[in-house]
């Protein structure tokens, strides 16, 4: 029935049955032998093409990509030369082949009669698989978080969660509401608060880093080989920001806070990315690092003035990660 609904005949039906038997027997599908007959001429078996392929893999190192391999082989097919010295996409290309190799490639190119002009990156990726390469994630090593130590669990269960539970009836909430102009956030203030008790808006602090050696996370790696990635993360930028359930903490539109003007310029190593938000960035490395004092200054001089303007009559509940650098008061 499957073969018939696809407009196929006996051959496809038998292949489906073979796949079924193989899967039931060993949880594996049989490898297709299409295009692998010894009677067929495959371009990867061409002597010159194979030489270009090996030259590329030997010189590319961790910069092996299907696109670059396709470019190298296509250039060889068109001109009979090893193309890395002409390739604009590679910022740090491998060393060009020797003059002897270039001469040998040119001679092999003249010997071929008819051959296609371009190689697709998809076919190049298949050839990399045949050469023993696999597309894998680059792993730096074992990662272990610190969310389950006894002192962290004790603090979370005995201090953090009970505090939030006690303040739950005062916390402001937001929900998406359908309007003629689309979905909008509706602010829901707590009801039946006692006189003098203000609603609470939770403000969450978060930070992220961008480093020079972050690079790509997936590379072509030959079987049983390991690439040595640079251990140093390199120079970086750290961005510190504040968020609440309705979005990022920001100054209301058409509102000016005079006390924040001194932080709009990029004095010393700290810089406000946008005058509307409480975001702060720092280029760290060497003697410049993010510490608790800078976090306290960001909270007192930027985040609190913006909050008081955005949420008049409310009280802020600042929440921070349980990190050593955040233990400043």
Secondary structure, 3 states (H helix, E strand, C coil): CHHHHCCCCHHHHHHHHHHHHHHHHHCCCCCCCCCCCCCCCCHHHCHHHHHHHHHHHHHHHHHCCHHHHHHHHHHHHHHCCCCHHHCCCCCCCCCCCCHHHHHHHHHHHHHCCCCCCCCCHHHHHHHHHHCCEEEEECCCCCCCCCCCCHHHHHHHHHHHHHHHHHCHHHECEEEEEEECCEEEEEEECCCCCCCCCCCEEEEEEEEEEEECCCCCCEEEEECCCCCCCCCCCCCEEEEEEEEECCEECECCCCCCCHHHHHHCCCCCCEEECCCCECCEEEEEECCECCCHHHHHHHHHHHHHHHHHHHCCCCEEEEECCCCHHHCCC
